[in-house]
């Protein structure tokens, strides 16, 4: 009887030890994989798109992380009508005087037909980690002594939302003054601003044509000529992407909540 108890104890003990060993080696493996991934990331030059800051990094950090690091993107439906609005705005303003936007804007000619992607040279964040940027601008103004960048936004006009877009505009200034040799280069950039459009009323309808009035509002963004603000912001993003722990999904997002209910997560 004593012999049996001892053997059972020994068996339980060795089973426990084997489980612990397995757990330890699994944890070691996970740690090793994490370190390998971190090392690989530290040697990668991430590219940032300024239009992704407001609703990407500032929206849901998990989706942003998956897109930038794991190359997995959740593509939500973007109503194509917004591209039509964008084209109409560009066509209307292209070649016109900047005073049409707002009397406070410095005199110049609006250029709104540049469609190509602007790519930059390699920059370094405040911790000396490299990164590049690429993106498209809506329009710029050619002044006598420099350039201003304009972003058109079709949205409900609400001043409190404007701060959210500041990083996008400061990025354009950095990009245009430091683009690679094949891209558009505008220097010095002396102004930034957002022209908001909000539909207001239909004033006339005749057969297949309707006239619509829009509210418009110009928001000047104070340009940071040193580009320190945007480099600091990118440093914060790189800290999060390169050194941080993988974030959890937002509890408010319907998509993740739906997937959770369907047990995909
Ligand atoms: S909660 Fe989930 S689906 Fe929603 S934005 Fe975040 S990661 Fe993406």
Boltz pocket constraint, residues with backbone or C-beta under 6 A from the ligand:
constraints:
  - pocket:
      binder: B
      contacts: [[A, 60], [A, 61], [A, 62], [A, 63], [A, 74], [A, 248], [A, 249], [A, 250], [A, 251], [A, 253], [A, 254], [A, 255], [A, 256]]
      max_distance: 6.0
